[in-house]
Amino acid sequence: MTDENHPQQNEPVNEYEREPVPEKAWKGPSSFWGMYAGEHTAGTEFMLGPLFIAWGANPIDMLLGLLCGDILAVLTWRFLTAPIATGLRLTLYYKLEKICGRRLVTLYNFANGVLFCFLAGAMVTVSATAVGVPFPGVKMPTFSDMMPTGVAWCVVVLLLGLAQTIVAVKGYSFVARVGHLSAPWMLLVFVACGLTTLPKLQSTDLSRIWTGIALNGGPSLGFWGFVFFAWLCNAAMHLGMADLSILRYARKASAGWASSAGMFLGHYIAWICASLLFALELQLHGRGASNAPGPMVYAATGWAGLACVVIAGWTTANPTIYRAGLAFQGMAPRMSRSTGTYIAGAVATFAGMFPAVAMKLLDFVGIYGTILCPVGAIIVVDYYLARRIGLTSNWAEKTGGSFNVAVLLAWILPLLPFAYLYWYHNVFPSYLTVPVWISCGILYIVFAKVFCRTPATANSIAA
Amino acid sequence: MNILARYLSLFALALTVVPAALFALGVLGDAPMKLAMLVGTVLWFAASPYWLKGGSE
């Protein structure tokens, strides 16, 4: 998973949010390798690895599927996101505003903000499992726990969420700095977790570690499930073009290869190591085993591991709460950023009390990507196809429009069958991300032909 | 100071992962492994800020 660019408080630095990044600010590829490695080795990895086992991973499907999915993700970053980022050198938000107008961007921001709150909530849950370790009264959640596990759990989550929210409001930059410093160390703690777990396993036979049997007795997540999940868990970032904001600084599109550091270190090594932790728990305690990261990591690596879980959860939750706050502030311009952040923190803390969000993280990540990534298809159409097929590029900028109906319809309509298939037929969300993305692009072409006429085109048709 | 901090950081990272490898090989016990990792962690956060730039400060 990801922890995007770190916003800062009171910064005098020009972030080029409403202009193309000038050549003097371009960066070489080395700037991106470390950043991607750090962003994709985060608190979510502690939850996702165990969830693979819960979903019935078998060794071949998991090891090969993740590998293929990670390769596809890297190729998407390199050949789709990076060329547009280095061609436009604009943030996603500014480019969207040029296409669909300020009011519709606000709606996108709101959707983003709400989803960020739930992601931050899952990270508060992860951190709480570590903070609760020294307190035996705190009952750790298991896969079957969807509701709060008790008063003590709620108190830990409440205190942690409150602290994280206050830091997001007042001292965000310190946490961003800690997150940056901890990245190399954190990856090694993941590796250490895997190494220390191996000799404790009752059997190192791969088929007894990743048994291929889902804990809920349902169908297991097969090869294609892993491929699509690994490819699309960051769909909002690559297909959805959120990483335009990062890669617009790249000197060349080849900087997109840097995403391989995040994929193969964070979304391969870290996931596999995290899944080993839960494999041990299952071998020791059977189906009632808890997948709470705190106790598992503490048992494997002691206080260093516990610190890692707290820092990983905290450094993922904090920027997420901060960005959600900004999104809410964008909805109500009279609201201060602090108020927006407090609201986001309160929602995240409340969500964090419910382990359901963290336990359903595989689903949530798929839903998150599928809801947000369609706007990337609109940018692809606008960037590569608009002039060739007679659409008005940057429609809102050229016409002064503030709400592009074509974008709204193209974004929302494919999500309706997605919601139906997910809720009523339990289709794994990551399977639907690409169809939704492609549908959105096609529908945008159709609706833009109908709704997005510039005054000049309208006049020529009338004549 | 900067050079010393770099070497200490490298040593700290080694202390974070090498004891775990030694534990996996059966060379090191559980308690010393965890203690070494904790020392490595403290050392990393003490030394790396001197030379590792980036983040928000």
Chai-1 contact restraints between the chains, C-beta under 6 A:
chainA,res_idxA,chainB,res_idxB,connection_type,confidence,min_distance_angstrom,max_distance_angstrom,comment,restraint_id
A,H6,B,S56,contact,1.0,0.0,6.0,A-B,restraint_1
A,Q8,B,S56,contact,1.0,0.0,6.0,A-B,restraint_2
A,S173,B,S56,contact,1.0,0.0,6.0,A-B,restraint_3
A,S173,B,E57,contact,1.0,0.0,6.0,A-B,restraint_4
A,A176,B,G55,contact,1.0,0.0,6.0,A-B,restraint_5
A,A176,B,S56,contact,1.0,0.0,6.0,A-B,restraint_6
A,R177,B,G55,contact,1.0,0.0,6.0,A-B,restraint_7
A,R177,B,S56,contact,1.0,0.0,6.0,A-B,restraint_8
A,R177,B,E57,contact,1.0,0.0,6.0,A-B,restraint_9
A,H180,B,G54,contact,1.0,0.0,6.0,A-B,restraint_10
A,H180,B,G55,contact,1.0,0.0,6.0,A-B,restraint_11
A,L181,B,S48,contact,1.0,0.0,6.0,A-B,restraint_12
A,L181,B,L52,contact,1.0,0.0,6.0,A-B,restraint_13
A,W185,B,T16,contact,1.0,0.0,6.0,A-B,restraint_14
A,W185,B,W44,contact,1.0,0.0,6.0,A-B,restraint_15
A,L188,B,L13,contact,1.0,0.0,6.0,A-B,restraint_16
A,L188,B,T16,contact,1.0,0.0,6.0,A-B,restraint_17
A,L188,B,V17,contact,1.0,0.0,6.0,A-B,restraint_18
A,V191,B,V17,contact,1.0,0.0,6.0,A-B,restraint_19
A,A192,B,V17,contact,1.0,0.0,6.0,A-B,restraint_20
A,A192,B,A20,contact,1.0,0.0,6.0,A-B,restraint_21
A,L195,B,A20,contact,1.0,0.0,6.0,A-B,restraint_22
A,L195,B,A21,contact,1.0,0.0,6.0,A-B,restraint_23
A,L195,B,A24,contact,1.0,0.0,6.0,A-B,restraint_24
A,T196,B,A20,contact,1.0,0.0,6.0,A-B,restraint_25
A,T196,B,F23,contact,1.0,0.0,6.0,A-B,restraint_26
A,L198,B,A24,contact,1.0,0.0,6.0,A-B,restraint_27
A,P199,B,A24,contact,1.0,0.0,6.0,A-B,restraint_28
A,T301,B,M37,contact,1.0,0.0,6.0,A-B,restraint_29
A,G302,B,K34,contact,1.0,0.0,6.0,A-B,restraint_30
A,W303,B,L38,contact,1.0,0.0,6.0,A-B,restraint_31
A,A304,B,M37,contact,1.0,0.0,6.0,A-B,restraint_32
A,A304,B,L38,contact,1.0,0.0,6.0,A-B,restraint_33
A,A304,B,T41,contact,1.0,0.0,6.0,A-B,restraint_34
A,A307,B,T41,contact,1.0,0.0,6.0,A-B,restraint_35
